[in-house]
Amino acid sequence: MKIEVLGPGCKNCETTARRFEEIIEELGIEAELNHITDMNEVMERGIALTPAVTIDGEVVVSGEVPSRDKIKELLQ
């Protein structure tokens, strides 16, 4: 599973990335987690609101910091 957090590195983006990292570890899921902070790349992907999260190329979160429960739901 490939997970990408897209955003400029703001507090909300960092919180989102940290939550995903923690829950991946808690659930014992094998996943690659990357944080894309290059706003040119974010815009090229058509992301208008950050933080955004993609899982295997599909946008699953946009413009919000997902709750821990939401992240668990997305990963299972």
N, C-alpha and C positions, 0 to 999 in steps of 0.2 A: 504494500500500500504506500502510495506517495502522497504526502500531505504538504501543502504549501500555505504559509501565512503571508498575505500580501499587504503591505502598508509601509509608510515612511519610517517606521521605527518609533512611533509615538507610544505613549503609555498604554493606550488601548491595544495596540498591535503587540507590544511586548507581553502584556497580560494574556492575550489570546495565545500567543506562541508558548508561553510558560504553562498555561493550563493544558494545552494539547500535549506538551512534553510530559507533564505529570501524569495525565490520564493514560497515555500510551504505556508508560512504565507500570502504573497501577494494574492495568488490564493485561499486561504481558503481551501486547500486540507488537508484531514485527512491522515496523513502518519507518519510512524515511521522512524526516521532518525538515523542511527548509523555510527560511524566512526571507522573502524577496522584498528588499527595501528600495530598489531602483525604481523610482516613480515612472520613468519612461517605459520600463517593462510592464509595470502594473497597468499603465494606460493602454499600452499595446494589446493587452489581454482583455480590454474592454471593461475593466473594473472601475466603477465610478465612486463607490463608497468603500472606505476602509475602516477597520480591518476587514479583509476578505479571506476566506479559506477555500482552497480547492482540495478535493480528495480524488486522486487519479484523474485530474484534469477537469472535474466537474465542480463548479462554484456551489458550495453548500452553505456559506455564510457570507453576508455582505452588509457592511455598515453597522455592525454590532459586535460586542464582546459576548460570545456565547457562554451560557451557564455551564457548569460542570456536568449537569444532567444532560444538556443538549449535546455536549461533546461526546459523552458516553453513548448516547443514542446514535450519533453519526458514525461512531467507530465500530459499533456492533452490527 
